[in-house]
């Protein structure tokens, strides 16, 4: 049996009246992957911030490699061999990929920084992405590629304990497998991982041991191969979860969205499809395949080079008066995959974030906002999607990740659009929040709304979608009923562009 590398005992942390952690114990064996599991708000991030030096515990003690461990800050933790990859990316967008990967560990000669091209390329190659241009600014690469850069940076630091918080939330299955390969190679060399993820199938695949947190307390721990996903879920939520993917028959109606030849090489190549009322159309594909770009072109966030978009009886051509305002007016709304930078104004109140695209509904003839009317409508939709908040005027950043995601979804519901473009709507949120969102999406389709759902999580697509298309290097397969697809067929199309 491997030795214990990390031992945390009786860790407690309180923020004013909120008890975030209460006597939490955690032991992690050297050279293993230890899964830390729990709902949003269970205390996982607080515990890991204490481990990585960002926070000090109110009580408790830690040992690392058998020696007392109490870092005064993240740098001291990194010096001790502990590094953390946060769910919300901590990259500098104006710097290059190489500069981000070596930030804080630069090498210099005569006062001149020496570029570490070879080391940076080697770290990316371990993840199967040596093709990412080290000279590109981080803002110029996709969100999924940014996630890979963040992971590669921790590999470059050669830490002995790496904390990964939702590392695959923006990754397609192929990239996830490449990451798992890198983790397996590193743990054979004695590197230890604490792995946080809401993808329980993924945890079961990669983890040796697990600890479950609920309401700030450790409620279960053990060997991963000796438990099951239903048991883990029951520990997380305090009760058995009867159904992961609620799905009712949807009455498929007329075509409400028709896409004809949307073209903007190399990201999107002559994409065409139709969406019907009451239909949930899933879109699968690898990171960089063009899924997000397609939705952005349809909604008018970016201009395509060619193509035609018909929303019910109104036709738009990209670049010719088509923009988010025209889409909303036509009854088409979008939820971005990047809630931090695009989906939400995180420092503004929850109320404002939900009502941003619906302000005309709450204004008089002179443009003055009717706050009571707005607050009433916002509160109604916030309760509908089960957002847990203290006050609707609190900043949205005060919410957990799952409740932030629900706030972004509440916004597209409040604007009353009948066609929804949802890009990774359950990215980085806990199991119970996912089920709540799945239930809501299913209800919306049952009520006749038409939904395009982009997701990198295949069980999600197979669980709630009526039909599915797959993208490969900007090209989209034919839309087929979900019953005509299986995981092997999806991955074959996603990696080769062929059936």
DRENKOLMI-580574 format. One record per residue: residue in three letters; x negated, y, z of N, C-alpha, C, O in turn. Coordinates in steps of 0.02 Angstrom, whole numbers, plus 50000, padded with zeros to 5 digits. Layout:
<atoms>
ALAXYZXYZXYZXYZ...
</atoms>
This chain:
<atoms>
UNK499584994050000500005000050000499565006250000499085006550038UNK499725011249958499325017349957499375021050024499875020350059UNK498865024850040498865028950101499365034650094499565036450039UNK499555037550151499995043350151499565049550136499105051150174UNK499725053050082499365059250065499675065150103499315069250131UNK500345065450102500695071050133501185068650185501565063950174UNK501175071950242501685070550293501955077150319501585081350344UNK502615078050313502955083850340503435081450394503835076950382UNK503385084450453503785081950509504155087650544503845092650563UNK504805086850553505215091550590505225098550560505255103550597UNK505205099050493505185105650461505865108950465506375106150445UNK505865115050492506485118950498506365125950470505815128650475UNK506885128750441506845135650414507535138750414508015135750391UNK507565144950441508205148450445508125155450416507635158850430UNK508605157550375508625164250347509225167850378509795166750358UNK509085172050428509615175350467510095170050493509895165750532UNK510735170150472511215165350499511225158750460511555154050481UNK510855158550404510885152550362510315147750380509735149550378UNK510505141650399510015136450414509865132750349510275128950324UNK509265133950321509075130850257508805123850267508935119450227UNK508415122850321508125116250336508175114950410508095119450452UNK508315108650427508395106750497508045100050510508315094750493UNK507455100450541507085094450561506985089550503507125083550510UNK506745092050447506645087750388505975084050393505455087050409UNK505985077650379505385073450376505275071150304505745069450268UNK504645071150283504475068850215503775065950216503295069250236UNK503705059650194503055056450187502965054250114503405051050085UNK502385056050085502255054550015501605050650009501085052650034UNK501645044849975501065040449968500605042849912500835045349861UNK499965041949921499465043949872499565040049806499685034049807UNK499525043649751499565040549685500255038049666500325033649624UNK500775040949696501465039049681501865045049657501645050749663UNK502455043649630502945048949614503505048449665503845043349669UNK503595053749704504105053849756504665058549735504545064549727UNK505255055849725505825059949703506145063349763506295060249814UNK506245069949756506615073749807507285075549777507325079249727UNK507815072849806508485073049775508965076749820508925076349881UNK509425080349789509945083849827510305088849783510055090749730UNK510885091049805511255096049768510905102749772510465103849813UNK511115107449727510875114249733511075116849802511645116049823UNK510605119949837510745122549903510615117549959510745118950017UNK510365111549941510245106449992509605107750032509515104950085UNK509165112150005508555113850041507915111550006507375112450033UNK507975108549946507395105949911506885111449895506295110749909UNK507125116849866506665122249846506345125549906505745127149904UNK506725126449960506435129350021505885124950049505355127450068UNK506005118450050505505113750075504865113950033504315113850059UNK504955114349967504375114449922504015121149924503405121449914UNK504375126549937504045133049944503615133150008503085136350009UNK503835129650059503425128950120502795124850104502245126550126UNK502885119450067502325115250049501825118850005501215117950012UNK502075123049959501635126449911501375133149937501035136749901UNK501545134950000501275140950031501665147250021501455152550044UNK502235146949987502625153049975503025155150036503185161050044UNK503185150350080503555151750141503215148450200502845143550193UNK503335151250259503095148250321503685144950357504225147950361UNK503605138850383504165135750419504255138950488503785141650517UNK504865138550514504995140950582504765135850634504595137550690UNK504775129550613504565124150658504335118250615504495117750556UNK503955113750647503715107850612502975108150596502655113350607UNK502705102650571501995102250556501885098250492502305094150473UNK501315099450459501135095950398500415093550402499985096750432UNK500295087750370499615085450360499525083750287499995081250254UNK498935084950260498775083450190498115079650190497595082250211UNK498135073550167497525069350168497295067950238496695066950249UNK497755067850286497595066350355497375072250396497285071650456UNK497285078150364497065084150400497645089050407498085089250364UNK497665092950461498195097950468498215102650408497695104650381UNK498815104350388498905108350327499415113750341499985112350358UNK499215120050333499675125650344499445131650301499125136250327UNK499595131450236499335136650191499625143550205500215144250222UNK499205148650199499425155550208499725158550145499995164050147UNK499675155050090499945157550027499825152549971499475147649981UNK500125153649912500055148949856499325147749836499145142249817UNK498905152949840498205152049820497855147149866497475142849843UNK497985147749931497675143149979497935136049967497565131149975UNK498575135449948498855128849933498525125949871498345120049869UNK498435130149819498105127749758497385125749772497135120749745UNK497045129549815496355127849834496325121049870495825117549866UNK496875119449905496915112949940497125107349893497145101549913UNK497295109149831497475104149781498225103149772498435098149745UNK498625108149795499355107749788499585113049738499465118949748UNK499915110949686500185115749637500925114249625501155108549633UNK501285119449605502015118749595502235121549529502025126949508UNK502655117649495502955119949433503685121649449504075117149465UNK503855128049446504525130249464505035129049408504855128849349UNK505665128149428506195127349378506265133549334506315133049273UNK506245139449365506245145649327505525147249309505105147949353UNK505385147649245504705148249221504345154349249504645159549259UNK503695153549263503305158949291502735160749243502165161749263UNK502905161249179502415162949128502415170449115502915173849127UNK501855173049090501805180049070501935180448995501505178448955UNK502525182748974502715182348903502255186148855502215184348796UNK501905191348880501485195448836500785192448827500395194948786UNK500635187148864499985183848857500025177748812500575175148801UNK499465175448787499465169648743499575163248783499555163348845UNK499685157848747499765151348780499135149648821499185147548878UNK498555150548791497925148948826497825153448886497615151048939UNK497985159848879497895164548935498355162748993498165163349051UNK498975160548978499435158449030499185152149066499225151649127UNK498915147449027498695141149056498085142049102497995138249149UNK497675147049088497065148049127497115153949175496615155849206UNK497705156949180497805162749223497635161049295497925156449324UNK497175164849324496965163649393496375158949401496075158549454UNK496215155349347495635150849348495175152249288494875147749260UNK495135158749271494735160749213493985159549228493765159749285UNK493615158149174492895157549178492585163649145492825165849093UNK492055166349174491745172249145490995171549142490695167849181UNK490705175149096489975175249089489775182449074489975185249023UNK489385185349118489185192249109489775197049112489765202349080UNK490295195149150490885199349155491375198549098491875202049096UNK491235194149051491665193048993492015186249002491695181149012UNK492685186348997493075180149005492925175348947492935177248889UNK492785169148965492655163848916493295159848904493575157048951UNK493525159548842494135155848826494035148348836493505145648821UNK494555145148863494515137948878494955134048829495405130448849UNK494795134948765495215131948712495255124248719495795121348716UNK494675121148729494655113848730495055110948788495435106248780UNK494965113948849495335111448907496075112448899496475108048917UNK496275118248873496995119648863497285114948812497835112348821UNK496925113748757497165109248705497235102148731497695098548713UNK496765100148773496775093348802497385092348846497705087148845UNK497555097548886498135097048930498775096448890499215092548907UNK498845100448836499435099948793499465093248756500005090448746UNK498875090748737498855084248702499095078648747499395073848723UNK498965079248812499215074148859499975073748859500265068548874UNK500295079348842501025079648839501285078348769501885078748757UNK500835076648723501035075248654501195081348613501545080948564UNK500925087148634501075093348598500435097448585500405103348601UNK499945094148557499325097648538499445102648482499015106848468UNK500035102248451500205106848395500415113848418500465118348376UNK500535114848482500725121548507500125126248498499575124748522UNK500235131848465499705136548449499475140248512499855144048542UNK498845139048532498585142048593498515149648587498495153148638UNK498495152248525498395159348515499045163348513499045169448512UNK499615159748511500255163148508500445166048575500285163248628UNK500785171848574501075174548635501635169848658501995167048618UNK501695169048724502195164548751502905166548731503325162248721UNK503025173048723503695175248704503875173048633504455173348614UNK503385170948594503495168948524503645161548516503785159348461UNK503615157748570503755150548566504425149148600504665153148639UNK504705143348585505375141548611505355140348686504825139348716UNK505955140348716506015139148788505745132148806505405131448857UNK505885127248765505635120448778504885120248776504575116848817UNK504575123748728503855124048723503555127748783503015126048807UNK503895132948806503675136548865503655131848926503195132248967UNK504165127548931504175122748986503575118148983503275116449034UNK503395116048922502815111648913502165115148932501715112148960UNK502125121648915501535125648933501465126049009500915125449036UNK502025127049043502025127449116501765120949146501365120949193UNK502005115349119501795108749144501055107649129500675105249172UNK500845109349068500145108449048499675112549093499115110449106UNK499905118349115499495122649158499325119049223498765119549248UNK499815115549251499685111949314499205106149302498805104449346UNK499255102949243498785097549228498075100249222497605096949244UNK498005106149194497355109249185497035110949252496415110849259UNK497445112449303497175114149369496895108149406496535108949456UNK497045102049382496785095849411496955095349486496535093749527UNK497575096749502497805096349571497875089149594497945084649552UNK497835087949660497935081049684498665079849703498875074049709UNK499055085249714499775084649727500125089849684500035095849693UNK500535087449637500895091849591501645091349606501935085949605UNK501955097149620502675097449632503015099549567502845104749539UNK503475095649543503835097149481504575098249495504925093649515UNK504805104449486505505106149498505865106549431505775111349394UNK506275101549417506655101149353506185102049293506315106449251UNK505655098049286505185099149232505455097549163505195099949113UNK505985093449159506245091449094506905094849076507245092649030UNK507095100049113507755103049103507825106049033508385106649008UNK507265107749000507305110548933506995105948881506885107948824UNK506845099748901506495095148856506965089948826507435087648859UNK506825088248764507185082648732506875076048757506355076048789UNK507215070548741507005064048766506285062348747505915059748788UNK506095063848686505425062248662504895065948704504385063048722UNK505025072348719504555076148760504545073748832504025073848865UNK505125071448856505165068648924504735062348929504385061348978UNK504775058148878504365052048878503625053648875503225050148906UNK503445058848838502735060948835502515063348904501955061948926UNK502945067048939502785069349007502705063349054502235063249094UNK503155058449049503105052549091502455048849078502135046249125UNK502245048549015501605045348998501025048949032500575045649059UNK501045055649032500515059549065500525058349140500005057649171UNK501125058249170501185056949242500905050149260500535049449309UNK501065045049220500825038349234500065037949230499745034649270UNK499775041349180499045041349174498725044849234498215042549260UNK499025050249256498735054049312498815050349378498355050549420UNK499375046949389499455043549453498995037449457498805035249512UNK498805034649400498305029349401497625031949422497195028149445UNK497525038549414496905041749436496955044449507496495047549532UNK497535043049540497615045049610497995051449620498085053649678UNK498225054749566498625060849574499325059049599499615054049578UNK499585063149643500235061849675500735067149652500555072949641UNK501365065049645501885069649620502485069649666502695064449691UNK502755075649678503435076249706503865078749648503725083949619UNK504385074949633504765076049572505495077749589505845073649619UNK505705083749571506395085949583506765086049517506545089249469UNK507325082549514507725082549453508445080649469508575076949516UNK508905083349429509605081449435509785075849385510355073549384UNK509295073749344509405068149299509225061749336508645059849339UNK509725058449365509595052749408509325046849370508925042949397UNK509525045949307509255040549266508505041549257508115036749256UNK508315047849249507615049749240507215048249303506665045449300UNK507495050049360507165048849424507065041349435506535039249458UNK507575037549419507535030249428506985027349385506665022349403UNK506865030449328506365027949281505655029549303505205025449292UNK505535035449333504855037749346504645037249419504045036749433UNK505115037249466504925037849537504795031149570505095026049554UNK504325031249618504185025449660504615025649724504905020549744UNK504655031549754505015032449817505485038449811505455042249763UNK505925039249859506395044849857506565047249927506505043549976UNK506765053549931507055056449991507655060649969507605064549922UNK508215059850003508815063749987508935068950041508935067350101UNK509025075150020509215080550066509945082350056510195082450000UNK510295083650112510985086050108511085091150163510975089750222UNK511295097050143511415102550191510805103850236510875104950296UNK510215103650205509605105350242509315099950285508845101150323UNK509585093950281509335088350321509155082550277509465081450224UNK508645078650297508465072650260508935067050282508945065150341UNK509325064350235509845059450254509685052450231510005047650254UNK509195051650186509025044950163508355045150128508175050050097UNK507975039650134507345038950098507205031550090507475027350126UNK506765029950043506595022950032506265021749966506025026449933UNK506255015449946505945013349883506465013949827507025011649834UNK506265017049772506755018349718507045011849689507635011649673UNK506635006749682506885000649650507384996849694507704992149672UNK507444998949757507894995549803508564999249811508964997349854UNK508675004549771509305008149776509625008649707509345006349657UNK510205011849704510565012649640510785019949634510785023649682UNK510965021849573511195028749562511825030249602511855035549633UNK512335025849602512925027349644512765028449717513075032649750UNK512275024649744512085025649814511755032449824511885035949873UNK511315034349777510985040849782511495046449780511465051149819UNK511975045949734512495051049729512905051449793513065056949816UNK513075045749821513465045649883513085049049939513375052649980UNK512415047949943512015051449994511995058949981512015062950027UNK511955060849917511915067949900512535071849918512495077349947UNK513125069049902513745072749911514125070649973514635073749990UNK513885065450008514215063350069514815058850059515175057350106UNK514925056749997515485052349981515355049249912514965051949874UNK515675043549896515595040549830515885045149776516395048349787UNK515555045349718515805049149661516125044249612515795039949585UNK516785045049602517155040049564517005040249489516945034949458UNK516945046149460516875046549388516395052149369516495057949388UNK515865050349332515365055249313515585059449253515485065549252UNK515895056249204516085059649143516845059149131517075054749095UNK517235063649162517955063449150518115065049078517845069849050UNK518535061049047518685062248976519405060048961519585054248973UNK519805064648936520485063148916520555063848840520175067548809UNK521035060348811521125061048738521275068248719521685071548751UNK520935070748667521035077548644521425077448578521275073648533UNK521925081648574522305082148512521915086548464521865092648474UNK521635083548413521205087148366521645090848315522045087748280UNK521565097448312521985101548269521635103848206521215100448178UNK521825109748183521565112448121520845114948129520615115848185UNK520505115948074519835118648074519855125948098520235130048070UNK519465127648149519455134548174518775137848163518715143948168UNK518265133848148517605136548134517285132548077517225126448082UNK517105135948024516785132647967516115135947953516085142047942UNK515595132047953514915134547940514705131847872514725125847859UNK514495136347828514305134447760513605136947744513485142847735UNK513135132247741512465133647715512065138847755511715142847725UNK512125138847821511715143447861510975141547850510765135947861UNK510595146447828509915145047806509435150447832509545156347821UNK508915148247866508385152747889507755148547902507575147347960UNK507425146247848506835141947856506305145447898506245151547894UNK505905141547938505935134247945506405131948000506485125948012UNK506725136648035507115134848094507765131348077507955126348109UNK508115133848026508765131048007508795130447931508655135347896UNK508975124647906508975123447834509665121147810509845115247817UNK510035125847782510685124347750511135120047793511375114747772UNK511265122447854511695118847901512425120247885512625126047877UNK512825115047880513545115647868513925110747912513715105047921UNK514485113047941514915108547978515575112047992515635118047982UNK516075108248014516725110948032516895108948104516715103548127UNK517245113348138517455112148207518215113048211518485117948185UNK518555108448244519285108548248519515110648318519155109848367UNK520105113348321520415114848386520465108548427520645103248400UNK520315108948491520355103148535519775098348530519785093048561UNK519265100148492518685095648481518075097848521517925103848525UNK517725093048551517075094348580516555091148533516505085048529UNK516185095448499515685093148451514995093748483514775099248498UNK514665088148495513995088148524513465088948471513535086448415UNK512925092348489512355093148444511725090848482511535093948532UNK511415085548457510805082848488510205084648445510275087348390UNK509605083148470508995084548433508425086048480508525087348540UNK507815085948453507225087348494507135094848503507445098748467UNK506715096748551506545103748560506235106348495505785103248467UNK506485112148471506225115048410506575112548347506375114448292UNK507095108448355507435105648297507895110748264508115109748207UNK508055116248298508485121448269509175121948299509595125448272UNK509305118348353509975118348383510155125248410510685128048393UNK509715128048452509855134648482509875140048428510305144348430UNK509415139648380509395144648326510055144548287510305149848268UNK510325138648275510965138148238511525141748276511905145448246UNK511575140548341512085143948380511985151548380512475155248377UNK511365153748384511225160948385511425164148318511685169748317UNK511305160648263511505163248198512275163548193512555168448167UNK512605158348217513335158148214513645163848254514115167148232UNK513375165048314513655170148358513445177248337513765182148357UNK512925177848296512705184348273512155187548315512015193448308UNK511845183548360511285186148399510675187248354510295191948364UNK510585182848306510045183448257510355183148187510895180448177UNK509995186048139510245186048070509925180348030509315179848025UNK510345176248000510095170947955509965174047887510195179647872UNK509585170547845509425173047778510005172147730510095176047683UNK510405166947741510965165547696511485161347733511355158747787UNK512075160747702512595156547731513245160347741513305166247724UNK513725156747769514395159647778514705156547841514655150547853UNK515025160847880515345158647943516075160747941516225166647936UNK516515155947946517235157447947517525155648014517525149848035UNK517785160748050518115159748114518855160648102519095166248091UNK519215155048103519915154848084519995157848014519785154647965UNK520275163848007520385166447939519915172247923520025175747873UNK519405173247964518945178847952518255176047935517985171847971UNK517975178347880517325175847856516785181147864516875187047848UNK516215178947891515625183347901515035180647861514975174647850UNK514615185147841513975183247812513425186147856513435192047873UNK512945181947876512425184347921512085190647895511915191147836UNK511985195447941511645201647922512095206847891511875212347877UNK512735205247881513205209947850513785211247898514345208947887UNK513635214947950514165216747997514345211248046514845211748082UNK513935205948048514075200548095513615201248155513005201248148UNK513905201848215513535202748276513955200048333514535198348323UNK513685199648394514075196848450514745200348461515235197048479UNK514775206948450515415210448458515935208048409516515207148428UNK515735206948346516215204548297516425197348312516995195448300UNK515965193348339516135186448358516645186348414517145182648411UNK516535190348466516995190648522517685192948500518195190348522UNK517695197848455518325200448429518705195148390519325194948390UNK518325190648357518645185248318518825179248360519135174548335UNK518635179248425518815173648469518275168448475518415162648488UNK517635170548465517065166048469516595168548523516385174248521UNK516415164148571515985166248626515415161248635515475155448614UNK514865163448666514275159148673513995159648743513975164948774UNK513755153948768513395153448831512685151348815512565145948788UNK512195155648832511495154548815511185149148859511395148148916UNK510685145648832510315140748871509865144148923509685141048973UNK509695150448912509215153948955509595158749000509645164748985UNK509865156149055510285160249098509895165849131510165171249146UNK509245164649144508845169649179508745175949138508815181449164UNK508595175249073508425181049031508995183348987509025189148968UNK509465178848969509995180548923510695179348949511165183148934UNK510785174148989511455172249010511735176649065512345177449071UNK511285179549106511495183349164511055189449174510465189449155UNK511335194649204510945200249229510855198849303511275200849344UNK510315195449321510275192149386510275196749446510435194549502UNK510105203049438510105207649494510765211449503510845215149551UNK511225210549457511875213849461512385209349495512275203349500UNK512945212049518513445208149554513745202449513513755202649451UNK513985197449548514325191749516514905194349474515005192149418UNK515285199049502515875201749467515695204649399516015203149349UNK515165208649397514965211749334514735206549283514885207049224UNK514365201649306514115196449261514685192649228514645190849169UNK515205191449265515775187649237516185191949190516475189349142UNK516225198549202516675202749163516335206549106516665210249069UNK515675205749097515305209649048515615209648979515675214948948UNK515825203848954516085203548885516835204448882517145203248830UNK517145206548938517875207448940518075214248966518655215148985UNK517615219048967517765225448999518345229248967518695232949001UNK518445228248902519005231748868519675229848900520145233848900UNK519725223748926520345221548957520505225349021521085225749042UNK519995228149052520085231249117519965238849114519835241949166UNK520015241649055519905248849046520545252249023520945249248988UNK520635258649042521205262349018521035265748952520505264548924UNK521485269948926521385273148862520775277648860520505279048806UNK520555279948918519985284448921519335280648938518815283748950UNK519375274048938518775269948951518605269149024518065266649041UNK519045271349068518915270749140519085263649163519615261049146UNK518645260749203518725253849225519215253449284519175257149332UNK519685248749278520165247449332519875241949376519955236049362UNK519535243949429519145239349470519575233949503519375228149506UNK520165235749527520595230849560520815225449511520825219449527UNK521005227549451521215222849399520625218249380520715212249372UNK520035221249372519445217349354519275212349409519155206449395UNK519265214549472519085210249528519575204449534519365198749547UNK520215205849525520725200549530520615195249476520645189249491UNK520495197349414520405192649359519755188649368519735182649357UNK519225192149389518575188849399518625183749455518365178149448UNK518955185549510519025180949566519415174649545519245169149566UNK519925175749504520335170049481519915165149440519955159049451UNK519505167649393519115163149351518525160249390518305154649376UNK518255164049438517715161349480517955155549522517605150549531UNK518565156049548518855150549586519015144649540518975138849561UNK519195146149479519365140749431518765136349417518825130249410UNK518165139449412517565135449398517195133649462516645130949460UNK517505135049520517255132949586516575135949603516125132349626UNK516495142449590515875145849610515895146849686516395149249713UNK515355145049720515305145949792514935152449806514335152849795UNK515285157449831514985163949844515265166849908515815164949930UNK514885171449939515125174750000515565180749981516095181650010UNK515325184749934515685190649911515585191449836515025190749812UNK516115192949800516075193549728515615199249705515425199549647UNK515455203849752515005209349735514275207849752513845212149742UNK514135201949779513435199949792513065199249726513375197449675UNK512405200449724512035199449662512045192149642512025187749685UNK512075190849578512135183949554511505179949571511535173749575UNK510935183349581510315179849599510365176649668509975172149685UNK510855178849709510935175949776511255169049773511265165449824UNK511525167149715511855160649708511345155149693510795156549669UNK511535148949707511125143249688511125142549612511535145649578UNK510665138549586510625137649513511275135149482511485137549429UNK511605130449516512235127849490512775133149488513165133349440UNK512815137349539513315142549541513155148249493513605151549468UNK512515149449480512335154249427512575151749360512845155549319UNK512475145249347512695142349284513455142749277513715144149222UNK513815141649331514545142249330514755149449317515265150649285UNK514365154249341514515161349328514465162949254514875166549227UNK513945160149222513865161149149514445158049111514685160749062UNK514675152249135515245148949103515885152849116516315153249072UNK515955155649176516555159549192516615165549146517175167549128UNK516055168449126516065174249081516385172449014516795176248989UNK516195166748986516475164948920517205162948927517585163348878UNK517415160848986518125159148996518545165549003519095165948978UNK518275170449039518645176549051518775180548987519285183848981UNK518305180148940518415184148879518965181248835519165184348785UNK519205175248852519795172448819519685169548750520165168448713UNK519055168248731518915165548664519175158348659519175154648708UNK519395156548600519645149748588519115145148561519225139048555UNK518525148048544517975144048518517355145548560517155151348566UNK517065140348590516505141248635515875137848608515895132048589UNK515325141448608514675138648591514285137948656514075143048685UNK514185131948680513865130748745513175127648734513125121948710UNK512655131248752511975128948742511685126648809511535130748852UNK511605120048817511355117048879511735119648940511425122448985UNK512395118648942512795121548997512655118649066512835121649116UNK512345112749070512215109749135511465109449151511255105549193UNK511075113549117510345113449127510165115349199510365120649224UNK509795110849233509515112449298510005112849355509875116349404UNK510585109449351511065109749406511195102749433511065097749400UNK511475102549493511545096149528512125092049500512525094449460UNK512145085749522512625080849495513345083149504513745082949458UNK513515085449565514215087449578514415093449536514975093749510UNK513955098349528514095104149486514185101949413514605104649377UNK513785097149392513855094549323514545091549313514875092949263UNK514755087449360515415084249354515965089549351516445088849313UNK515895094749391516395100149391516405103649322516945105349297UNK515825104749293515795107949227516065103149173516415105349128UNK515885096649178516155091849130516925091749133517265091649082UNK517185091849194517915091749203518225097949171518745097449138UNK517915103749181518185109949153518155109849077518645111849044UNK517595107649048517535107348975518065102748947518365104248895UNK518175096948980518685092248957519375095348960519775094548914UNK519525099049014520175102449021520275107648965520815108148937UNK519745111348950519785116548899519945113448831520365116048793UNK519615107948815519755104548751520465101748750520805101948698UNK520695099248807521375096648811521885102248799522435101048773UNK521695108448818522125114248807522075117048736522415121948720UNK521645114048695521595116148625520995120348607520925122348549UNK520555121948656519955125748639519475121348600519455115248609UNK519085124448556518595120948516517895122448544517735128248558UNK517495117248552516855118048588516285114748550516335109048529UNK515745118548540515115115748516514655115248576514515120248609UNK514415109248590514005108048650513305105648630513225099948607UNK512815109848639512115107948627511835105248692511895108448744UNK511535099348690511255096348750510675091748733510675088448681UNK510175091548778509615086948771509735080548812509315076048813UNK510305080348846510455074748892510965070148857511565071648856UNK510725064648829511155060348789511745057448827512295057148799UNK511665055248890512265052748926512825057948929513415056148926UNK512645064248934513135069648935513515070048868514125070548867UNK513145069648813513455070048747513915064048736514475064848711UNK513675058048753514085052148743514675051848791515185048848777UNK514605055148849515125054848900515715059348887516275057548906UNK515605065248856516165070048851516335072248780516855075548770UNK515925070648731516045073248663516505068748622516535062748632UNK516865071948576517295068348528516905066448466517025061348435UNK516425070748447516035069648387515325072048399515185075448449UNK514865070248354514165071748365513805072848299513945069548249UNK513325077548300512855078548245512165079048276512095080848334UNK511655077348237510965077548261510555081948215510635081848154UNK510105085848245509675090248205508955087748205508695085148255UNK508635088648147507935086748137507605091948093507775092648034UNK507135095648122506765100748086507215105448045507105106747986UNK507735107848079508175112748048508745109848007509195113547986UNK508735103347995509265100147956509755096648004509555093948055UNK510385096747985510895093548027511195087547991511335087747931UNK511285082048029511615076148002512345077547990512605082748010UNK512685073047959513415073447953513725072748022513465069048064UNK514275076248033514645075448096515035068948093515405067648046UNK514935064748145515285058348147515615057448214515375060248264UNK516165053548219516475052248284515955049248332515505045648310UNK516015050848396515515048648445515465041048446514935038348461UNK516005037548430516005030248431515555027348377515365021448381UNK515375031348327514945028948272514205030248285513785028948242UNK514045032748344513345033948363513145029548422513575027548461UNK512505027948428512225025348489511555028848501511325032548457UNK511245027648558510645031348575510085030048525509705034648508UNK510025023948500509505022348452509605026248387509125028748357UNK510235026648364510375030248302510235037748310509975040948264UNK510405040548368510265047648381509515049048379509295053648346UNK509125044848414508405045948416508085044748348507595048048331UNK508345040048311508075038848243508175044948199507715047048164UNK508775047848202508905053848161508505059748187508245063848148UNK508445060348254508095066048284507345065948269507025071248268UNK507065060048258506345059548247506145058548174505565059648156UNK506625056448132506455055248061506895058948012506725059647953UNK507475061148035507955064347989508315059447945508615061347894UNK508295053047964508615047847925509045043447970508905042648029UNK509575040647940510025036347979509705029647994510005025348026
</atoms>
